[in-house]
Amino acid sequence: MNHRQERINDSVAQTLGEIIRNVKDPRVSGAFVTVNAARVTPDLKFAKIYFGTITGDPAEVQKGLECAAGFLRSSLAARLNLRQTPELTFVHDKSAEHGAYIAQVLKELNVNGNEN
């Protein structure tokens, strides 16, 4: 991936992270949603948005984001100067949850290791 593509991905992810705070859908506004990454195709037609959520049901948050995709896309177009604004697809990213699970397991191992 070239440097320009990485900059576009980072800009889309950061900007969407800010825009999502303005979504009025209760499935999204009621949950703490973070945009972890964005992968925009080189032709700028499509973008996969990887999101995480700390509170709320990820499936419901994803439905809320899909319903708000038009608002998010138009807001993205207004903020970023791209030739074409990509169609957004949302993917739940479980890396934060997985990291928390691993941290918990390591903490338990450490506690159990200190008792010996």
Phi and psi restraints in degrees (value plus and minus 20) as a CYANA .aco file:
   2 ASN   PHI    -103.6   -63.6
   2 ASN   PSI     150.9   190.9
   3 HIS   PHI     -83.6   -43.6
   3 HIS   PSI     -59.5   -19.5
   4 ARG   PHI     -82.4   -42.4
   4 ARG   PSI     -63.5   -23.5
   5 GLN   PHI     -83.2   -43.2
   5 GLN   PSI     -60.5   -20.5
   6 GLU   PHI     -84.1   -44.1
   6 GLU   PSI     -60.8   -20.8
   7 ARG   PHI     -83.5   -43.5
   7 ARG   PSI     -61.5   -21.5
   8 ILE   PHI     -83.4   -43.4
   8 ILE   PSI     -66.0   -26.0
   9 ASN   PHI     -78.3   -38.3
   9 ASN   PSI     -66.4   -26.4
  10 ASP   PHI     -84.3   -44.3
  10 ASP   PSI     -62.1   -22.1
  11 SER   PHI     -84.2   -44.2
  11 SER   PSI     -63.6   -23.6
  12 VAL   PHI     -83.4   -43.4
  12 VAL   PSI     -65.6   -25.6
  13 ALA   PHI     -82.8   -42.8
  13 ALA   PSI     -66.4   -26.4
  14 GLN   PHI     -85.7   -45.7
  14 GLN   PSI     -64.9   -24.9
  15 THR   PHI     -86.1   -46.1
  15 THR   PSI     -62.9   -22.9
  16 LEU   PHI     -84.7   -44.7
  16 LEU   PSI     -55.0   -15.0
  17 GLY   PHI     -79.1   -39.1
  17 GLY   PSI     -56.6   -16.6
  18 GLU   PHI     -95.6   -55.6
  18 GLU   PSI     -60.7   -20.7
  19 ILE   PHI     -87.9   -47.9
  19 ILE   PSI     -55.6   -15.6
  20 ILE   PHI     -79.9   -39.9
  20 ILE   PSI     -47.5    -7.5
  21 ARG   PHI     -83.9   -43.9
  21 ARG   PSI     -40.8    -0.8
  22 ASN   PHI    -114.8   -74.8
  22 ASN   PSI     -20.0    20.0
  23 VAL   PHI     -91.0   -51.0
  23 VAL   PSI     111.1   151.1
  24 LYS   PHI    -108.8   -68.8
  24 LYS   PSI     -33.6     6.4
  25 ASP   PHI     -78.8   -38.8
  25 ASP   PSI     104.1   144.1
  26 PRO   PHI     -82.7   -42.7
  26 PRO   PSI     -43.3    -3.3
  27 ARG   PHI     -87.7   -47.7
  27 ARG   PSI     -48.7    -8.7
  28 VAL   PHI    -115.9   -75.9
  28 VAL   PSI     -66.6   -26.6
  29 SER   PHI     -89.3   -49.3
  29 SER   PSI     -45.2    -5.2
  30 GLY   PHI    -102.4   -62.4
  30 GLY   PSI     -29.7    10.3
  31 ALA   PHI    -133.7   -93.7
  31 ALA   PSI     133.1   173.1
  32 PHE   PHI    -108.3   -68.3
  32 PHE   PSI      83.6   123.6
  33 VAL   PHI    -127.9   -87.9
  33 VAL   PSI     113.7   153.7
  34 THR   PHI    -142.3  -102.3
  34 THR   PSI     124.8   164.8
  35 VAL   PHI    -116.3   -76.3
  35 VAL   PSI      93.4   133.4
  36 ASN   PHI    -105.0   -65.0
  36 ASN   PSI     -55.0   -15.0
  37 ALA   PHI    -184.5  -144.5
  37 ALA   PSI     142.8   182.8
  38 ALA   PHI    -156.5  -116.5
  38 ALA   PSI     119.9   159.9
  39 ARG   PHI    -145.4  -105.4
  39 ARG   PSI      84.4   124.4
  40 VAL   PHI    -117.5   -77.5
  40 VAL   PSI     116.5   156.5
  41 THR   PHI     -88.1   -48.1
  41 THR   PSI     133.1   173.1
  42 PRO   PHI     -77.9   -37.9
  42 PRO   PSI     -48.9    -8.9
  43 ASP   PHI    -105.6   -65.6
  43 ASP   PSI     -17.4    22.6
  44 LEU   PHI      43.9    83.9
  44 LEU   PSI       1.9    41.9
  45 LYS   PHI    -107.3   -67.3
  45 LYS   PSI     -53.8   -13.8
  46 PHE   PHI    -153.3  -113.3
  46 PHE   PSI     131.7   171.7
  47 ALA   PHI    -163.6  -123.6
  47 ALA   PSI     112.3   152.3
  48 LYS   PHI    -116.3   -76.3
  48 LYS   PSI     105.9   145.9
  49 ILE   PHI    -128.5   -88.5
  49 ILE   PSI      98.0   138.0
  50 TYR   PHI    -115.2   -75.2
  50 TYR   PSI      98.3   138.3
  51 PHE   PHI    -141.7  -101.7
  51 PHE   PSI     134.5   174.5
  52 GLY   PHI    -145.4  -105.4
  52 GLY   PSI     136.9   176.9
  53 THR   PHI    -159.3  -119.3
  53 THR   PSI     116.0   156.0
  54 ILE   PHI    -111.8   -71.8
  54 ILE   PSI     -61.7   -21.7
  55 THR   PHI    -135.9   -95.9
  55 THR   PSI     133.4   173.4
  56 GLY   PHI      72.7   112.7
  56 GLY   PSI     141.7   181.7
  57 ASP   PHI    -101.2   -61.2
  57 ASP   PSI     101.4   141.4
  58 PRO   PHI     -76.6   -36.6
  58 PRO   PSI     -56.3   -16.3
  59 ALA   PHI     -86.2   -46.2
  59 ALA   PSI     -60.9   -20.9
  60 GLU   PHI     -89.4   -49.4
  60 GLU   PSI     -59.2   -19.2
  61 VAL   PHI     -82.3   -42.3
  61 VAL   PSI     -61.5   -21.5
  62 GLN   PHI     -82.8   -42.8
  62 GLN   PSI     -61.8   -21.8
  63 LYS   PHI     -82.2   -42.2
  63 LYS   PSI     -62.1   -22.1
  64 GLY   PHI     -82.6   -42.6
  64 GLY   PSI     -61.4   -21.4
  65 LEU   PHI     -85.6   -45.6
  65 LEU   PSI     -59.2   -19.2
  66 GLU   PHI     -85.7   -45.7
  66 GLU   PSI     -57.1   -17.1
  67 CYS   PHI     -87.7   -47.7
  67 CYS   PSI     -51.7   -11.7
  68 ALA   PHI    -111.9   -71.9
  68 ALA   PSI     -12.5    27.5
  69 ALA   PHI     -79.0   -39.0
  69 ALA   PSI     -57.2   -17.2
  70 GLY   PHI     -83.8   -43.8
  70 GLY   PSI     -65.9   -25.9
  71 PHE   PHI     -82.0   -42.0
  71 PHE   PSI     -64.7   -24.7
  72 LEU   PHI     -83.7   -43.7
  72 LEU   PSI     -61.0   -21.0
  73 ARG   PHI     -87.4   -47.4
  73 ARG   PSI     -63.3   -23.3
  74 SER   PHI     -88.3   -48.3
  74 SER   PSI     -57.2   -17.2
  75 SER   PHI     -86.4   -46.4
  75 SER   PSI     -57.4   -17.4
  76 LEU   PHI     -84.1   -44.1
  76 LEU   PSI     -62.3   -22.3
  77 ALA   PHI     -82.5   -42.5
  77 ALA   PSI     -57.5   -17.5
  78 ALA   PHI     -89.9   -49.9
  78 ALA   PSI     -50.7   -10.7
  79 ARG   PHI    -111.7   -71.7
  79 ARG   PSI     -53.3   -13.3
  80 LEU   PHI    -125.9   -85.9
  80 LEU   PSI     123.0   163.0
  81 ASN   PHI    -117.4   -77.4
  81 ASN   PSI      60.7   100.7
  82 LEU   PHI    -132.3   -92.3
  82 LEU   PSI     130.7   170.7
  83 ARG   PHI     -76.7   -36.7
  83 ARG   PSI     -61.1   -21.1
  84 GLN   PHI    -160.6  -120.6
  84 GLN   PSI     120.9   160.9
  85 THR   PHI    -113.3   -73.3
  85 THR   PSI     104.5   144.5
  86 PRO   PHI     -91.2   -51.2
  86 PRO   PSI     133.4   173.4
  87 GLU   PHI     -94.0   -54.0
  87 GLU   PSI     117.9   157.9
  88 LEU   PHI    -120.4   -80.4
  88 LEU   PSI     113.4   153.4
  89 THR   PHI    -143.3  -103.3
  89 THR   PSI     113.3   153.3
  90 PHE   PHI    -126.3   -86.3
  90 PHE   PSI     114.2   154.2
  91 VAL   PHI    -148.6  -108.6
  91 VAL   PSI     107.1   147.1
  92 HIS   PHI     -92.7   -52.7
  92 HIS   PSI     104.5   144.5
  93 ASP   PHI    -120.0   -80.0
  93 ASP   PSI      97.0   137.0
  94 LYS   PHI    -113.2   -73.2
  94 LYS   PSI     -10.0    30.0
  95 SER   PHI     -83.9   -43.9
  95 SER   PSI     -57.6   -17.6
  96 ALA   PHI     -86.7   -46.7
  96 ALA   PSI     -62.2   -22.2
  97 GLU   PHI     -84.3   -44.3
  97 GLU   PSI     -61.1   -21.1
  98 HIS   PHI     -85.0   -45.0
  98 HIS   PSI     -60.6   -20.6
  99 GLY   PHI     -83.5   -43.5
  99 GLY   PSI     -60.0   -20.0
 100 ALA   PHI     -85.3   -45.3
 100 ALA   PSI     -58.8   -18.8
 101 TYR   PHI     -84.0   -44.0
 101 TYR   PSI     -64.8   -24.8
 102 ILE   PHI     -83.8   -43.8
 102 ILE   PSI     -61.2   -21.2
 103 ALA   PHI     -81.5   -41.5
 103 ALA   PSI     -60.0   -20.0
 104 GLN   PHI     -85.0   -45.0
 104 GLN   PSI     -63.7   -23.7
 105 VAL   PHI     -82.8   -42.8
 105 VAL   PSI     -64.1   -24.1
 106 LEU   PHI     -83.7   -43.7
 106 LEU   PSI     -57.9   -17.9
 107 LYS   PHI     -84.0   -44.0
 107 LYS   PSI     -63.2   -23.2
 108 GLU   PHI     -84.6   -44.6
 108 GLU   PSI     -59.6   -19.6
 109 LEU   PHI     -84.7   -44.7
 109 LEU   PSI     -59.8   -19.8
 110 ASN   PHI     -85.2   -45.2
 110 ASN   PSI     -63.0   -23.0
 111 VAL   PHI     -82.9   -42.9
 111 VAL   PSI     -66.3   -26.3
 112 ASN   PHI     -87.3   -47.3
 112 ASN   PSI     -52.3   -12.3
 113 GLY   PHI     -91.2   -51.2
 113 GLY   PSI     -51.5   -11.5
 114 ASN   PHI     -95.6   -55.6
 114 ASN   PSI     -40.4    -0.4
 115 GLU   PHI     -95.3   -55.3
 115 GLU   PSI     -41.8    -1.8
